[in-house]
Amino acid sequence: MRKVLIAVLIVILTNTLFAETITDNIEAVVEDDVITSGELQMQLFTYFVQFGITDTTQVMKDSLSKVILNQMISDKVINVIAKKDTTITVDNSEVETALRESIDNIRSNFPDESAFKKSLKEEGLTIGELKRKYKKKIKEQILVKKYLQNTISFIPEIPQEEIDSFYNINKDSIPTNYPGTYKLSHIYIVYKPGKHSLSQIEKKINNILSEYNENVSFSALVKKYSEDSLTINNGGLWGNVGKKDILPEIYEQISDIGEGQVKIVQSRLGYHLILCEGRSEDKYILRQILIIPKVTSKDSLEMRQIACKVDSLLNKGISFKKLVVKYSDDLQTKGVDGYLGEFEEIKMNPELLKHLKGLEGGMHTNVIETPLGFEIIHIDEYIRGKDITTDEIKNNIRNMLLQKKQQNLIDELVVRLKKDVYIAINE
């Protein structure tokens, strides 16, 4: 979905202090490069959302984490070896062309240019900053591609007999028409603290402020109350930070903070009591106490009731766009009327398609429970597909079998390369 494309890209490219709060553990080391817990969890989150996986048990998470970590290690191994190959060069013009295409691809998932820029602004980025941050990654991708082209120079052709055999065995399950496409928007109500939990948080914050006003040191309060594992052992110290070092929603709330002042700030991570120990121009010396809200069963029930209320209002004819503004918790889509993007039916999660079955443009689903909360999806438009000829089907089979053989060759290459690369996995 569009929100995944932009959200994941932003998290990958933005080097913020708060991103580091979830990357304190090292999962693996490849030569002098590391894979952190935060990077692994982001890949795992992306996988769950992209493929609509609803099984969020620890067993499933652990199983997928191992697979994803192994793939991340393989990718870094190829990258390490490619960088050592002095015969490969990457021109700046190649990078600029690929960068432009990648940004255009992301942009195409928004209804218009203003919506794209607005989403970037919400993450504290401009198009120029996005390009600068993405440029290094693009260069690495081109380098790896050239290395693989040089190393795996021979890709066997797929015999017609193999294509025909695959077709005959699987023809009953092969789609015979091009998929339809959906343009979708949504209202997302995430699991979050309800009224009771918020009152408990307010009580905790008041206790902290009361103790601080009684001259209990901030460092002592950090040790007693903070849930930030990265800063709890150094008195909550962030260091000398600026606008680009912290989440945009936090900076907006502390930009005018004065030396010696304590501010209470809410972000996507929770509630922060932030102490300013000094500032100069656009830099701040800050400490924090982080309180992470706990979602109870009562809170979940309250969120469900809100979602059902939204469903009822939609059924009464209230505008979907108005309800997005009032109720949706998805900040990535809230400013664009909840618009998610355009999706090919064949690539969509089967569970989601069950909810969309029988619905036409202008209609919406019932309340859908997800691992993160409750969702109501609106069908902005549905375009039906068309028939596929047998020749087109067999050409698609050829491409699929070719990709599979290419991947097998890459996997074999990685096995050989790993023998010459230092790899350490934190078991």
Kinemage of the C-alpha trace (Angstrom):
@kinemage 1
@onewidth
@group {chain A} dominant
@subgroup {mainchain}
@vectorlist {calphas} color= white
{ca met a 1} P 0.000 0.000 0.000
{ca arg a 2} L 1.112 3.579 -0.572
{ca lys a 3} L 1.525 4.277 3.103
{ca val a 4} L 4.040 1.442 3.311
{ca leu a 5} L 6.049 2.757 0.363
{ca ile a 6} L 6.483 6.206 1.798
{ca ala a 7} L 6.587 5.286 5.479
{ca val a 8} L 9.253 2.635 5.053
{ca leu a 9} L 11.295 4.846 2.743
{ca ile a 10} L 11.206 7.688 5.241
{ca val a 11} L 12.260 5.437 8.127
{ca ile a 12} L 15.123 3.956 6.102
{ca leu a 13} L 16.412 7.316 4.933
{ca thr a 14} L 15.869 9.523 7.961
{ca asn a 15} L 18.638 9.310 10.539
{ca thr a 16} L 16.866 10.490 13.671
{ca leu a 17} L 17.712 10.130 17.298
{ca phe a 18} L 14.478 8.332 17.932
{ca ala a 19} L 15.169 5.850 15.162
{ca glu a 20} L 18.284 5.009 17.130
{ca thr a 21} L 16.276 4.225 20.228
{ca ile a 22} L 15.189 0.987 18.570
{ca thr a 23} L 18.545 0.119 17.028
{ca asp a 24} L 20.672 -0.293 20.159
{ca asn a 25} L 21.036 -4.062 19.700
{ca ile a 26} L 23.218 -5.527 16.965
{ca glu a 27} L 21.717 -8.553 15.209
{ca ala a 28} L 24.613 -9.282 12.854
{ca val a 29} L 27.939 -7.933 11.614
{ca val a 30} L 29.095 -8.237 7.989
{ca glu a 31} L 32.706 -7.050 7.665
{ca asp a 32} L 32.584 -3.529 9.174
{ca asp a 33} L 28.838 -3.068 8.605
{ca val a 34} L 26.120 -3.917 11.116
{ca ile a 35} L 22.485 -4.960 11.000
{ca thr a 36} L 20.596 -3.556 13.978
{ca ser a 37} L 17.455 -4.692 15.742
{ca gly a 38} L 15.677 -1.574 14.478
{ca glu a 39} L 16.531 -2.336 10.842
{ca leu a 40} L 15.378 -5.937 11.239
{ca gln a 41} L 12.140 -4.928 12.966
{ca met a 42} L 11.396 -2.380 10.231
{ca gln a 43} L 11.873 -5.044 7.542
{ca leu a 44} L 9.642 -7.394 9.538
{ca phe a 45} L 6.971 -4.704 9.981
{ca thr a 46} L 7.065 -3.934 6.258
{ca tyr a 47} L 6.641 -7.619 5.423
{ca phe a 48} L 3.646 -7.992 7.748
{ca val a 49} L 1.885 -4.912 6.374
{ca gln a 50} L 2.742 -5.488 2.704
{ca phe a 51} L 1.492 -9.060 2.688
{ca gly a 52} L -1.358 -8.521 5.123
{ca ile a 53} L -0.143 -11.165 7.586
{ca thr a 54} L -2.488 -11.367 10.566
{ca asp a 55} L -0.627 -14.071 12.484
{ca thr a 56} L 1.454 -11.933 14.834
{ca thr a 57} L 2.343 -14.643 17.341
{ca gln a 58} L 5.903 -14.704 18.651
{ca val a 59} L 6.485 -17.986 16.836
{ca met a 60} L 5.591 -16.369 13.506
{ca lys a 61} L 7.694 -13.270 14.262
{ca asp a 62} L 10.724 -15.363 15.241
{ca ser a 63} L 10.390 -17.550 12.157
{ca leu a 64} L 10.113 -14.623 9.744
{ca ser a 65} L 12.865 -12.698 11.528
{ca lys a 66} L 15.348 -15.503 10.840
{ca val a 67} L 14.445 -15.591 7.140
{ca ile a 68} L 14.597 -11.808 6.772
{ca leu a 69} L 17.865 -11.525 8.717
{ca asn a 70} L 19.505 -14.149 6.470
{ca gln a 71} L 18.385 -12.218 3.397
{ca met a 72} L 19.708 -8.946 4.840
{ca ile a 73} L 23.060 -10.646 5.512
{ca ser a 74} L 23.175 -12.005 1.945
{ca asp a 75} L 22.454 -8.544 0.537
{ca lys a 76} L 25.248 -7.002 2.611
{ca val a 77} L 27.691 -9.748 1.577
{ca ile a 78} L 27.113 -8.973 -2.106
{ca asn a 79} L 27.396 -5.251 -1.394
{ca val a 80} L 30.708 -5.713 0.458
{ca ile a 81} L 32.251 -7.753 -2.363
{ca ala a 82} L 30.901 -5.422 -5.062
{ca lys a 83} L 32.556 -2.418 -3.374
{ca lys a 84} L 35.910 -4.236 -3.472
{ca asp a 85} L 35.679 -4.840 -7.238
{ca thr a 86} L 37.787 -2.030 -8.700
{ca thr a 87} L 36.719 -2.887 -12.274
{ca ile a 88} L 33.219 -1.567 -11.607
{ca thr a 89} L 32.456 2.136 -11.808
{ca val a 90} L 29.197 3.972 -11.281
{ca asp a 91} L 28.817 7.318 -13.050
{ca asn a 92} L 26.954 10.162 -11.382
{ca ser a 93} L 24.653 10.380 -14.425
{ca glu a 94} L 23.562 6.770 -13.841
{ca val a 95} L 22.788 7.533 -10.218
{ca glu a 96} L 20.846 10.692 -11.101
{ca thr a 97} L 18.738 8.854 -13.705
{ca ala a 98} L 17.939 5.974 -11.346
{ca leu a 99} L 17.280 8.420 -8.500
{ca arg a 100} L 14.823 10.397 -10.622
{ca glu a 101} L 12.992 7.207 -11.638
{ca ser a 102} L 12.785 6.013 -8.027
{ca ile a 103} L 11.435 9.332 -6.747
{ca asp a 104} L 8.929 9.428 -9.640
{ca asn a 105} L 7.816 5.915 -8.718
{ca ile a 106} L 7.173 6.975 -5.124
{ca arg a 107} L 5.457 10.155 -6.330
{ca ser a 108} L 3.102 8.129 -8.544
{ca asn a 109} L 1.551 6.575 -5.440
{ca phe a 110} L 0.097 9.947 -4.450
{ca pro a 111} L -2.924 11.584 -6.056
{ca asp a 112} L -0.946 14.730 -6.929
{ca glu a 113} L 2.345 16.588 -6.357
{ca ser a 114} L 1.012 18.628 -3.440
{ca ala a 115} L -0.034 15.459 -1.589
{ca phe a 116} L 3.445 13.994 -2.121
{ca lys a 117} L 5.172 17.113 -0.806
{ca lys a 118} L 2.778 17.325 2.131
{ca ser a 119} L 3.586 13.758 3.173
{ca leu a 120} L 7.309 14.516 3.006
{ca lys a 121} L 6.816 17.697 5.021
{ca glu a 122} L 5.046 15.738 7.751
{ca glu a 123} L 8.236 13.678 8.057
{ca gly a 124} L 10.414 16.794 8.148
{ca leu a 125} L 11.806 16.274 4.636
{ca thr a 126} L 11.910 18.137 1.341
{ca ile a 127} L 12.281 16.521 -2.087
{ca gly a 128} L 15.892 17.742 -2.165
{ca glu a 129} L 16.658 16.156 1.204
{ca leu a 130} L 14.943 12.932 0.126
{ca lys a 131} L 17.144 12.770 -2.971
{ca arg a 132} L 20.310 13.404 -0.981
{ca lys a 133} L 19.470 10.721 1.532
{ca tyr a 134} L 18.395 8.216 -1.131
{ca lys a 135} L 21.383 8.831 -3.434
{ca lys a 136} L 23.804 6.583 -1.548
{ca lys a 137} L 21.339 3.700 -1.531
{ca ile a 138} L 20.700 4.076 -5.267
{ca lys a 139} L 24.441 4.040 -5.988
{ca glu a 140} L 24.832 0.830 -3.978
{ca gln a 141} L 21.962 -0.786 -5.892
{ca ile a 142} L 23.553 0.062 -9.257
{ca leu a 143} L 26.934 -1.200 -8.055
{ca val a 144} L 25.434 -4.536 -6.950
{ca lys a 145} L 23.499 -4.878 -10.206
{ca lys a 146} L 26.670 -4.373 -12.278
{ca tyr a 147} L 28.584 -6.814 -10.104
{ca leu a 148} L 25.938 -9.498 -10.560
{ca gln a 149} L 25.834 -8.872 -14.311
{ca asn a 150} L 29.604 -9.329 -14.497
{ca thr a 151} L 29.711 -12.334 -12.189
{ca ile a 152} L 26.639 -14.183 -13.412
{ca ser a 153} L 27.169 -13.583 -17.102
{ca phe a 154} L 25.311 -16.658 -18.363
{ca ile a 155} L 21.620 -17.132 -17.665
{ca pro a 156} L 20.292 -20.317 -19.289
{ca glu a 157} L 17.307 -19.973 -21.604
{ca ile a 158} L 14.112 -21.679 -20.529
{ca pro a 159} L 13.320 -24.623 -22.865
{ca gln a 160} L 9.851 -24.526 -24.404
{ca glu a 161} L 9.250 -28.037 -23.052
{ca glu a 162} L 9.746 -26.765 -19.495
{ca ile a 163} L 7.307 -23.898 -20.082
{ca asp a 164} L 4.693 -26.213 -21.621
{ca ser a 165} L 5.108 -28.709 -18.778
{ca phe a 166} L 4.601 -26.004 -16.145
{ca tyr a 167} L 1.551 -24.710 -18.000
{ca asn a 168} L -0.069 -28.146 -18.355
{ca ile a 169} L 0.483 -29.028 -14.697
{ca asn a 170} L -0.743 -25.682 -13.340
{ca lys a 171} L -3.199 -24.414 -15.954
{ca asp a 172} L -6.233 -24.968 -13.730
{ca ser a 173} L -4.808 -22.553 -11.151
{ca ile a 174} L -3.309 -19.979 -13.568
{ca pro a 175} L -5.386 -16.779 -13.940
{ca thr a 176} L -6.795 -16.409 -17.458
{ca asn a 177} L -7.446 -12.696 -17.293
{ca tyr a 178} L -5.525 -9.581 -16.418
{ca pro a 179} L -6.291 -8.470 -12.892
{ca gly a 180} L -8.678 -5.715 -12.115
{ca thr a 181} L -7.337 -2.681 -10.275
{ca tyr a 182} L -8.580 -0.932 -7.176
{ca lys a 183} L -8.129 2.665 -6.116
{ca leu a 184} L -8.512 2.614 -2.353
{ca ser a 185} L -8.694 4.945 0.611
{ca his a 186} L -9.021 4.062 4.264
{ca ile a 187} L -9.736 5.157 7.796
{ca tyr a 188} L -7.312 3.557 10.234
{ca ile a 189} L -8.033 3.552 13.954
{ca val a 190} L -4.960 2.156 15.684
{ca tyr a 191} L -4.762 0.526 19.070
{ca lys a 192} L -3.906 3.315 21.489
{ca pro a 193} L -4.528 4.222 25.103
{ca gly a 194} L -8.150 4.995 25.910
{ca lys a 195} L -9.543 7.366 28.499
{ca his a 196} L -8.626 5.201 31.514
{ca ser a 197} L -5.055 4.544 30.342
{ca leu a 198} L -4.528 8.214 29.496
{ca ser a 199} L -5.648 9.182 32.996
{ca gln a 200} L -3.040 6.780 34.413
{ca ile a 201} L -0.351 8.333 32.200
{ca glu a 202} L -1.413 11.819 33.303
{ca lys a 203} L -1.183 10.711 36.924
{ca lys a 204} L 2.324 9.309 36.344
{ca ile a 205} L 3.495 12.512 34.643
{ca asn a 206} L 2.134 14.625 37.486
{ca asn a 207} L 4.013 12.447 39.994
{ca ile a 208} L 7.245 12.931 38.059
{ca leu a 209} L 6.773 16.698 37.886
{ca ser a 210} L 5.923 16.820 41.583
{ca glu a 211} L 9.129 14.991 42.500
{ca tyr a 212} L 11.166 17.196 40.146
{ca asn a 213} L 9.708 20.319 41.767
{ca glu a 214} L 10.768 18.878 45.136
{ca asn a 215} L 14.370 18.955 43.855
{ca val a 216} L 14.722 15.288 42.932
{ca ser a 217} L 17.351 15.252 40.185
{ca phe a 218} L 16.167 14.674 36.621
{ca ser a 219} L 18.726 11.866 36.229
{ca ala a 220} L 17.269 10.068 39.239
{ca leu a 221} L 13.775 10.425 37.782
{ca val a 222} L 15.022 9.040 34.456
{ca lys a 223} L 16.315 5.940 36.218
{ca lys a 224} L 13.068 5.536 38.144
{ca tyr a 225} L 10.515 6.206 35.396
{ca ser a 226} L 11.973 6.273 31.862
{ca glu a 227} L 11.277 3.436 29.415
{ca asp a 228} L 13.904 4.484 26.875
{ca ser a 229} L 16.469 1.670 27.022
{ca leu a 230} L 19.034 3.697 25.059
{ca thr a 231} L 19.259 6.714 27.395
{ca ile a 232} L 18.113 5.378 30.753
{ca asn a 233} L 21.670 4.638 31.893
{ca asn a 234} L 23.048 8.090 31.058
{ca gly a 235} L 20.430 10.210 32.753
{ca gly a 236} L 18.228 10.437 29.674
{ca leu a 237} L 20.833 12.508 27.815
{ca trp a 238} L 20.269 12.902 24.067
{ca gly a 239} L 23.262 15.132 23.567
{ca asn a 240} L 23.619 18.281 21.487
{ca val a 241} L 20.830 17.826 18.945
{ca gly a 242} L 19.163 19.848 16.193
{ca lys a 243} L 16.064 19.745 14.037
{ca lys a 244} L 17.304 16.879 11.839
{ca asp a 245} L 18.181 14.701 14.826
{ca ile a 246} L 14.691 14.256 16.242
{ca leu a 247} L 11.217 13.410 15.017
{ca pro a 248} L 9.385 16.321 13.345
{ca glu a 249} L 6.413 16.210 15.715
{ca ile a 250} L 8.758 16.534 18.694
{ca tyr a 251} L 10.759 19.405 17.222
{ca glu a 252} L 7.566 21.367 16.522
{ca gln a 253} L 6.677 21.164 20.225
{ca ile a 254} L 10.104 22.007 21.684
{ca ser a 255} L 11.492 24.520 19.171
{ca asp a 256} L 10.876 27.386 21.622
{ca ile a 257} L 12.002 25.546 24.768
{ca gly a 258} L 14.204 27.592 27.080
{ca glu a 259} L 17.210 26.583 29.156
{ca gly a 260} L 16.090 24.919 32.399
{ca gln a 261} L 12.559 24.395 31.099
{ca val a 262} L 10.723 21.041 31.110
{ca lys a 263} L 8.156 20.318 28.418
{ca ile a 264} L 5.694 17.460 28.044
{ca val a 265} L 5.637 16.240 24.452
{ca gln a 266} L 3.647 13.523 22.695
{ca ser a 267} L 5.056 11.611 19.706
{ca arg a 268} L 4.496 8.355 17.858
{ca leu a 269} L 6.762 6.733 20.474
{ca gly a 270} L 4.840 7.871 23.530
{ca tyr a 271} L 5.037 10.727 26.015
{ca his a 272} L 8.287 12.596 26.693
{ca leu a 273} L 9.237 14.865 29.571
{ca ile a 274} L 12.051 16.871 28.000
{ca leu a 275} L 14.513 18.970 29.981
{ca cys a 276} L 16.566 21.596 28.151
{ca glu a 277} L 19.991 22.033 29.780
{ca gly a 278} L 21.221 24.552 27.227
{ca arg a 279} L 20.760 25.845 23.697
{ca ser a 280} L 22.606 27.828 21.063
{ca glu a 281} L 21.011 28.904 17.787
{ca asp a 282} L 19.326 25.743 16.438
{ca lys a 283} L 21.029 23.243 18.781
{ca tyr a 284} L 19.747 21.955 22.127
{ca ile a 285} L 21.243 19.956 24.996
{ca leu a 286} L 18.319 17.761 26.044
{ca arg a 287} L 17.417 15.007 28.472
{ca gln a 288} L 14.219 13.004 28.395
{ca ile a 289} L 11.993 10.660 30.351
{ca leu a 290} L 10.035 8.455 27.958
{ca ile a 291} L 6.721 6.917 28.964
{ca ile a 292} L 5.433 4.318 26.538
{ca pro a 293} L 1.640 3.913 26.699
{ca lys a 294} L 0.350 0.402 27.371
{ca val a 295} L -2.772 -0.594 25.480
{ca thr a 296} L -5.189 -2.589 27.623
{ca ser a 297} L -8.133 -4.765 26.619
{ca lys a 298} L -10.419 -1.904 27.650
{ca asp a 299} L -8.566 0.400 25.281
{ca ser a 300} L -8.948 -2.106 22.428
{ca leu a 301} L -12.677 -2.322 23.075
{ca glu a 302} L -12.917 1.475 23.058
{ca met a 303} L -11.117 1.642 19.678
{ca arg a 304} L -13.480 -1.004 18.274
{ca gln a 305} L -16.470 1.035 19.415
{ca ile a 306} L -15.056 4.109 17.648
{ca ala a 307} L -14.546 2.088 14.444
{ca cys a 308} L -18.126 0.780 14.616
{ca lys a 309} L -19.361 4.336 15.128
{ca val a 310} L -17.506 5.437 11.971
{ca asp a 311} L -19.033 2.520 10.044
{ca ser a 312} L -22.487 3.563 11.240
{ca leu a 313} L -21.915 7.175 10.179
{ca leu a 314} L -20.797 6.035 6.724
{ca asn a 315} L -23.930 3.954 6.369
{ca lys a 316} L -25.957 7.073 7.163
{ca gly a 317} L -24.340 8.878 4.243
{ca ile a 318} L -21.712 10.972 6.058
{ca ser a 319} L -18.797 11.867 3.750
{ca phe a 320} L -15.887 9.413 3.909
{ca lys a 321} L -13.396 12.266 3.475
{ca lys a 322} L -14.834 14.176 6.443
{ca leu a 323} L -14.593 11.082 8.631
{ca val a 324} L -10.974 10.528 7.566
{ca val a 325} L -10.080 13.964 8.901
{ca lys a 326} L -11.913 13.412 12.177
{ca tyr a 327} L -11.088 9.789 13.012
{ca ser a 328} L -8.171 8.315 11.037
{ca asp a 329} L -4.889 7.785 12.885
{ca asp a 330} L -2.852 7.212 9.721
{ca leu a 331} L -0.869 10.434 9.452
{ca gln a 332} L 0.603 9.385 6.095
{ca thr a 333} L -2.808 9.374 4.392
{ca lys a 334} L -4.905 11.686 6.552
{ca gly a 335} L -3.863 14.760 4.591
{ca val a 336} L -4.851 13.164 1.263
{ca asp a 337} L -8.369 12.021 2.190
{ca gly a 338} L -7.111 8.609 3.310
{ca tyr a 339} L -5.896 7.733 -0.208
{ca leu a 340} L -3.758 4.573 -0.281
{ca gly a 341} L -3.096 4.219 -4.005
{ca glu a 342} L -3.897 1.961 -6.950
{ca phe a 343} L -3.423 -1.810 -6.637
{ca glu a 344} L -3.564 -4.755 -9.011
{ca glu a 345} L -6.076 -7.276 -7.785
{ca ile a 346} L -3.758 -10.243 -8.363
{ca lys a 347} L -1.072 -8.782 -6.084
{ca met a 348} L -3.394 -7.985 -3.217
{ca asn a 349} L -3.681 -9.992 -0.039
{ca pro a 350} L -6.394 -12.682 -0.409
{ca glu a 351} L -7.828 -11.827 3.006
{ca leu a 352} L -8.270 -8.202 1.956
{ca leu a 353} L -9.926 -9.257 -1.316
{ca lys a 354} L -12.494 -11.224 0.681
{ca his a 355} L -13.539 -7.972 2.345
{ca leu a 356} L -13.711 -6.183 -1.032
{ca lys a 357} L -15.600 -8.950 -2.855
{ca gly a 358} L -18.907 -7.804 -4.303
{ca leu a 359} L -18.257 -4.124 -3.558
{ca glu a 360} L -18.245 -1.459 -6.276
{ca gly a 361} L -16.778 2.020 -6.511
{ca gly a 362} L -18.131 4.356 -3.845
{ca met a 363} L -18.761 1.531 -1.349
{ca his a 364} L -16.804 0.646 1.785
{ca thr a 365} L -15.941 -2.484 3.736
{ca asn a 366} L -17.163 -3.405 7.157
{ca val a 367} L -14.768 -2.836 10.056
{ca ile a 368} L -11.629 -4.948 9.539
{ca glu a 369} L -9.525 -5.893 12.563
{ca thr a 370} L -5.768 -5.879 11.894
{ca pro a 371} L -2.668 -6.469 14.048
{ca leu a 372} L -2.414 -2.695 14.530
{ca gly a 373} L -6.036 -1.703 15.011
{ca phe a 374} L -9.238 -1.340 12.983
{ca glu a 375} L -9.583 -0.346 9.350
{ca ile a 376} L -12.416 0.653 7.038
{ca ile a 377} L -11.505 0.655 3.348
{ca his a 378} L -13.302 2.774 0.768
{ca ile a 379} L -13.310 1.743 -2.901
{ca asp a 380} L -12.719 4.942 -4.836
{ca glu a 381} L -12.758 3.055 -8.156
{ca tyr a 382} L -12.663 -0.533 -9.422
{ca ile a 383} L -11.518 -1.274 -12.998
{ca arg a 384} L -12.266 -4.795 -14.191
{ca gly a 385} L -9.542 -6.843 -15.890
{ca lys a 386} L -9.483 -8.444 -19.363
{ca asp a 387} L -8.719 -11.903 -20.770
{ca ile a 388} L -5.129 -13.154 -21.200
{ca thr a 389} L -4.163 -15.226 -24.269
{ca thr a 390} L -2.346 -18.552 -23.930
{ca asp a 391} L 0.766 -17.060 -25.539
{ca glu a 392} L 0.780 -14.240 -22.970
{ca ile a 393} L 0.402 -16.759 -20.147
{ca lys a 394} L 3.341 -18.836 -21.413
{ca asn a 395} L 5.491 -15.727 -21.793
{ca asn a 396} L 4.743 -14.854 -18.168
{ca ile a 397} L 5.720 -18.405 -17.183
{ca arg a 398} L 9.008 -18.047 -19.069
{ca asn a 399} L 9.817 -14.829 -17.173
{ca met a 400} L 8.891 -16.376 -13.837
{ca leu a 401} L 11.054 -19.479 -14.420
{ca leu a 402} L 13.923 -17.290 -15.627
{ca gln a 403} L 13.743 -15.146 -12.486
{ca lys a 404} L 13.765 -18.290 -10.365
{ca lys a 405} L 16.912 -19.597 -12.085
{ca gln a 406} L 18.570 -16.208 -11.738
{ca gln a 407} L 17.811 -16.194 -8.013
{ca asn a 408} L 19.201 -19.714 -7.653
{ca leu a 409} L 22.449 -18.557 -9.285
{ca ile a 410} L 22.619 -15.557 -6.931
{ca asp a 411} L 22.001 -17.819 -3.914
{ca glu a 412} L 24.835 -20.113 -5.034
{ca leu a 413} L 27.092 -17.084 -5.486
{ca val a 414} L 26.327 -15.810 -1.982
{ca val a 415} L 27.255 -19.199 -0.494
{ca arg a 416} L 30.669 -18.936 -2.168
{ca leu a 417} L 31.164 -15.273 -1.233
{ca lys a 418} L 30.362 -15.851 2.437
{ca lys a 419} L 33.544 -17.920 2.738
{ca asp a 420} L 35.605 -14.738 2.182
{ca val a 421} L 33.543 -12.324 4.291
{ca tyr a 422} L 33.522 -11.909 8.061
{ca ile a 423} L 30.013 -12.587 9.390
{ca ala a 424} L 28.940 -12.665 13.035
{ca ile a 425} L 25.353 -13.304 14.108
{ca asn a 426} L 24.121 -12.425 17.588
{ca glu a 427} L 22.286 -15.603 18.564
